[in-house]
Each structure stands twice: as C-alpha cells, then as structure tokens.
Amino acid sequence: MVNLANELNNLSIGSILNAWYEANCPARHYLGLSSIGHPCLRWLWYAHKGFDQTAIEGQTLRLFELGNIIESALKKDLRLAGFTIADEQKEVDFTFNNIKLIGHIDGIITSLLESNKPHLLEIKTANEKSFNELKKAGSYEKWQPKYKSQIHAYMLGLGLDRCLVIVYNKNTSEIYSERIKLDKNWIINRLETVFCAIGYHDPPERLCPRADWHEAKWCGFYGECF
C-alpha cells in the first residue's frame, strides 16, 4: 500500500485520505451481478469487456467505505436483536455461453417475525434526500429499479424466494425495511437480455441519444462511448 502521509505534508487531512483511497482502491474491470440492473446495455458491454471508467474520486470512495462500515454495524445490531445472519459474502454465479457473472451477497437472514423462511439479506445506505425519495416511492424497486436485478438474481441463484431489504439513512439512522418476493420469470428474462448484450462482438446501441444528454455526462464510460 502507498503511504502518502510522508509525501503530502502540505495537504489537508481530507486531501491525504482522499489521495490514499484513490491510490489503494483499484478500479473494477469486470461486470458483476450487482450491476446487471444498469439500464444501458452498452454500459454493461463496456463493463464486461473491462474498459476503464472515469476514476472515482477519493471522497466518493470513502463514502463507499462508510457504507461498508454501516452494513457491519447494522448486522451486529440485528444479531443482538435476535436475528440470525449466515453466509455473508457467499458467492452467486450464472454462466451462459462461456460468460460467467459473479456476485456476493450481504447474507441470509432467519428468525423473522413475519416468516420462518430464510431470506436473502440486502443492505443499502442512503443520504437524507435519497432516503426521503425511497419513502415517497413506497417501494425499494420503484426507488432504485437498478437494484431489482441484483436481489432477484441472488434469490434465483440461491434457491430463495424472499428477500429482506434494509435501507439505512446515513443522516438520521432511520431504517426502511421491506420483504420482496422472487419474480422468477422476470429475472430469467433480464439475465438472458444481459448475457445476450455483453456477448456481442460490437457494443449495443447507446441509451443516451446525444453527448450532452444529462445521464451521459455522469456515465463512467462517457469518454469511450462518445
């Protein structure tokens, strides 16, 4: 690992930490199951082929790490409250035409009051604005449709038919939870679409019609795509 503290004496602590994360958190060059819900098939193709994305800034990487810390703390609280969590980071994979997609789950939770069935456990964090949008939407899948593919793929791969999603408000510690039933036909169709798209020799049509499109400017593959 890179020790930046001795090299960046004139910078603020925040700048040093951001630089450390940028130097020690390598970019992902593969497509995982957690990302197959991305709406743009061309984006999925670039991710699968290992193209470089725009580098993620250190402050954003630290936010990702904060999410990991909150997830660990929340699992501890769930266990203290009497829930059982097993199979953390258990691997799930699907293979088609020699293409393999892999993902890792947050865990499998049991001892729920509503059901004696084991549930896939999916934990997300959100800031106040995003959390309020979730409550307004009234549904995890309506709030962030891209997350739908992730949980249904994991349920299908593990032979589960229920998922407990928990969203943690990073500003207030408020918790949103929802039980979601597997939609088997939907996720099979989605997986077929994804495998077909990333198996093309050439990239699929882009979702954004122009380079100045709002979503295009935030895309990690903007430079490659346009």
N, C-alpha and C positions, 0 to 999 in steps of 0.2 A: 504494500500500500504506500501511497505517496504521503510524505509528511510535509505539509505545506506551511505549517506554522513558522518554521525557521526561514522560509523563503519569502513570506509575505508580511513582514513585520510592520509595514506601513499601512496595512489594510485593516478595516474593522473586523471584529469577531464574526459578524454576519457574512462578510465577504469571504473570510477564510473558510468558514464552514461550507458556504456555497461552492467554493472552489474545490474543497475536498470531495464533496459529493460528485461534482462534475468529473473529477479525475478518477474516482474509485467506483463509480456505478456505470458499468458498461451498458451500451445500448443493446436492446433486444433485436436480433436479426432473424426472427422466425415468427410464424403465426401460431398463437396458442388458442386453445378453446375459449379462453376468457375474452377473446377479441372477435369471435366469429359473428357477433351481432352488429358489427360495424355496417352501416347502411350502404357503403360504397364498395362494390365488388372489385373495382380497380385498386382501392386501398388494400383490400385483402390480398390481392395478387402481389402487390409490391411487398407487403409484409411477409408473405410466404416465400418470395424469391430472395429475401434478405437484403433488400435495398436499404440504404441509410436514410433515416429520418432526420429531420431538423433536431439538433441537440437539445435536450431538455435542460432548462436552467436549474442550478443548484437549489434555489429556493423551492421550486416545484418538487424536486427530488426529496427534499426534506419534508415536504407535505405528504408525499407518498409514505415516507418512513413513519411519520406521525400516525398515519392510518394503520400501519402495521402494529405500532405500539398500542393504539386504542383497541385494536382487534384482540391482542393478547390480554389486555386488562379486562375486556368485556367477557372473554372466555373464562377468565378467573372468577369474575363475579357470577357468571352463570353456574359454574360448578359449586360455588359457595351457596347458591340458592337452591341447590339440589338437582340440577340438570347434569346429565352425563354426556360428555363430548368425546368422541373417539375418531380415529382415522384422520387426524389433522395432516394436511398436505398429501393425502392419498392421491395417487396418480390415476387419471382417467384418460383413455385414449380411444381414438377411432382411426381406422385405416381403410383407405379406398384407393384403388389403382396405384399402389405403392406410395401413396401420400399418407403420412401419419400426423395427426393433430393431437396434442397433449395438453392437459390442464391439471391443476392441483386444487383440491377442494379445501375450504376452511375447516370442514369437519362434518361428522354425522352426529346429530343430537337426539337423545332419547329422554324419557321421563317428562314429556309434555303433558299438561293437564288435558288438552283437547284430544289427544290421540296416543295410543300405545305403540304406534308405528314409528320406526326410525325415520328421521327427516334429514335431508341434506341441510347443512347449515351454511348460510351465505351472509357475510357481514360486510357492510359498506359504511363509510363515513361521509358526511356532507356538511358544508357550511350552512349558516342560518338561511341564506337566500334559497339555496338548493333544497334544504330540508322543508322549508315552507312550500316550495313548489311540489314536493312529494305529497305533503298533506292535502294540498289543493287538488292534486290529481286523484288522490284517493286510492291509488294502486301503484305498486312497485313497477309493474311492467309498463304502465302508461307514463310513469315518471321518467324512466330511462329505458326505452324499448330495446336498446342495445344490450342491456343486461339479461333480457329474456332468454336469448340463445344460450348464454353461459349456464344458467341454472338448469334449463331443460336438458341441455347436453349432458351435464353432470348427473342429473337424475336418471336419464336414459342409460348412460354408461355404467352406473352403479346398481341398476335394477331397483331404484327407489321411485315411488310415485308421489312423494310430498317433499316440499322444501319449506324451511323456515328462513325467511329473510329478516335481517335486523339492520336498520339504518340508524347510525349514531350521530346526533347533532354535535359537532365539534365546538360550537359556541356555548351551548346550554346543557349538554349531556342528556337532552331529551332523547328518548328511544322510540322508534317506529318499528313495529313488527307485523309480519303478515305471513300466513301459510298459503302456499301456492301448489296447485295440483299439476302433475305432469301432463303436458299436451304432447302425447307421443307422435301423432301424425304430423303435427306442426314442426317439431324439431327434426324429424326424419327428413321432411321436405327441405328444411333450412340447411341441414348438413349436406344433402345432395346438391343444393344450389352452390354452397361454398366450395365443395370438392370440385364441382364442375368448373367454377370460375377460376380457381387457383391452378387448375390443371391445364389451362390454355397455354399455348406457346406465346401468344401475344396478350398484352393486358386488355381486360374488358373495357367497355366504354366507361368514361368517367361520369360520375354523378353530377358534378358541378358543370354547368354549361359554359362558364367563362372564367378566366383567370382572376377577375375582380369579384367573383362571387364570394359572399360573406364566409361560407363554410370552407371555401378553398383556401382562404388566407390563413386559416387555423390548422390546416392539414399538414402533418409531418412530412408528407411526400409532395408538397406543393412544388418544390423545385424540380423534382423528377417528372411530375405529371404535366406541368406546363412549360 
